[in-house]
Amino acid sequence: MKKVLVLIVVSLIAASSAFAAGGKIAFVDTQTVFDKTKLGKKYQGILKEYFDSRKKILDLDADEIQKLRDDYGKQSAVLKP
């Protein structure tokens, strides 16, 4: 209980000193930064390339799974349990 009390007192002291120093709070819109900066546009291109390559791999895997499912469906009548 004493530790919690000490923690609360320290937090209040830190908060009051922050507000005494001006207490300004800033907000950064990361999406805007990502869209409008050169570095953000560069990384958008890198992420798009990575996403497209992964999507192609997943699409190929999905096609292969569907083909295997179809083959199994055709052979299931002939196979023994």
VOKOL-250394 format. One record per residue: residue in one letter; x, y, z of N, C-alpha, C in turn. Coordinates in steps of 0.2 Angstrom, whole numbers, padded with zeros to 4 digits, always signed. Layout:
// VOKOL-250394
AXYZXYZXYZ...
***
This chain:
// VOKOL-250394
M+0004-0006+0000+0000+0000+0000+0004+0006+0000K+0010+0006+0004+0014+0012+0004+0017+0013-0003K+0019+0008-0007+0022+0009-0013+0017+0012-0018V+0011+0010-0018+0006+0013-0022+0005+0021-0020L+0005+0022-0014+0005+0029-0011+0010+0033-0014V+0016+0030-0013+0023+0034-0016+0022+0035-0023L+0020+0030-0027+0019+0031-0034+0014+0036-0036I+0009+0037-0032+0004+0042-0034+0007+0049-0032V+0010+0049-0027+0013+0056-0025+0019+0058-0030V+0023+0053-0032+0028+0055-0037+0025+0057-0044S+0019+0053-0046+0016+0055-0052+0013+0062-0052L+0010+0064-0046+0007+0070-0045+0012+0076-0046I+0018+0074-0043+0024+0079-0043+0026+0080-0050A+0027+0074-0054+0029+0075-0061+0024+0078-0065A+0018+0077-0064+0012+0080-0068+0012+0088-0067S+0013+0090-0060+0012+0097-0059+0018+0100-0062S+0024+0097-0062+0030+0101-0065+0029+0101-0072A+0026+0096-0075+0025+0096-0083+0020+0102-0084F+0015+0103-0081+0010+0108-0082+0013+0115-0081A+0017+0115-0076+0021+0122-0074+0025+0124-0079A+0028+0119-0083+0033+0121-0088+0029+0123-0095G+0023+0123-0095+0020+0125-0101+0014+0120-0103G+0015+0114-0101+0010+0109-0102+0007+0108-0110K+0011+0109-0114+0009+0109-0121+0009+0102-0124I+0004+0100-0127+0003+0093-0130+0002+0094-0137A+0006+0090-0141+0006+0090-0148+0003+0084-0151F+0000+0084-0157-0003+0079-0160+0000+0078-0167V+0002+0072-0169+0005+0071-0176+0001+0066-0180D-0001+0069-0185-0006+0064-0190-0001+0060-0194T+0000+0054-0192+0005+0050-0195+0003+0048-0202Q-0003+0047-0203-0006+0046-0210-0004+0051-0215T-0005+0058-0213-0003+0063-0217+0005+0063-0218V+0009+0062-0213+0016+0062-0214+0018+0056-0219F+0015+0051-0218+0016+0045-0222+0014+0046-0230D+0009+0050-0231+0007+0052-0237+0011+0057-0241K+0013+0062-0237+0016+0068-0240+0023+0069-0240T+0027+0064-0237+0034+0065-0236+0037+0060-0242K+0043+0062-0244+0047+0058-0249+0048+0051-0246L+0051+0051-0240+0052+0044-0236+0046+0040-0235G+0040+0043-0234+0034+0040-0233+0032+0037-0240K+0032+0041-0245+0030+0038-0252+0035+0032-0254K+0041+0033-0252+0046+0027-0254+0044+0021-0250Y+0042+0022-0244+0041+0016-0240+0034+0013-0242Q+0029+0017-0244+0023+0015-0247+0024+0011-0253G+0029+0013-0257+0030+0009-0263+0033+0002-0261I+0038+0002-0256+0041-0004-0254+0035-0009-0251L+0031-0006-0247+0026-0010-0244+0021-0013-0249K+0019-0009-0254+0015-0011-0259+0018-0017-0263E+0024-0016-0265+0028-0022-0268+0028-0028-0264Y+0029-0028-0258+0029-0033-0253+0022-0036-0253F+0017-0032-0252+0010-0035-0252+0008-0038-0258D+0010-0035-0264+0008-0038-0270+0012-0045-0271S+0018-0046-0269+0022-0052-0270+0019-0057-0265R+0017-0055-0259+0014-0060-0254+0007-0062-0257K+0003-0058-0260-0004-0059-0262-0003-0064-0268K+0002-0064-0272+0003-0068-0278+0004-0075-0275I+0009-0076-0270+0010-0082-0267+0004-0085-0264L+0000-0081-0260-0006-0084-0257-0011-0086-0262D-0012-0082-0268-0016-0084-0273-0014-0091-0276L-0008-0092-0277-0006-0098-0280-0007-0104-0275D-0006-0103-0269-0007-0108-0264-0015-0109-0264A-0019-0104-0264-0026-0105-0264-0028-0109-0270D-0025-0108-0276-0027-0112-0282-0025-0119-0281E-0019-0120-0278-0017-0127-0277-0021-0131-0273I-0023-0128-0267-0028-0131-0262-0034-0132-0266Q-0037-0128-0269-0043-0129-0273-0043-0135-0278K-0037-0135-0281-0036-0141-0286-0035-0148-0282L-0032-0148-0277-0031-0154-0272-0038-0156-0270R-0042-0151-0268-0049-0152-0265-0053-0155-0271D-0053-0153-0277-0057-0155-0282-0055-0162-0284D-0048-0164-0284-0045-0170-0285-0048-0175-0280Y-0048-0173-0274-0050-0178-0268-0057-0179-0269G-0061-0174-0271-0068-0175-0272-0070-0180-0277K-0066-0180-0283-0067-0185-0288-0065-0192-0286Q-0060-0192-0282-0057-0199-0280-0061-0202-0273S-0064-0197-0270-0067-0200-0264-0072-0205-0264A-0076-0206-0270-0080-0211-0271-0077-0218-0272V-0071-0218-0275-0067-0224-0276-0063-0226-0270L-0061-0221-0266-0056-0223-0260-0060-0226-0255K-0056-0231-0251-0059-0234-0245-0059-0229-0239P-0063-0231-0235-0063-0226-0229-0057-0228-0225
***
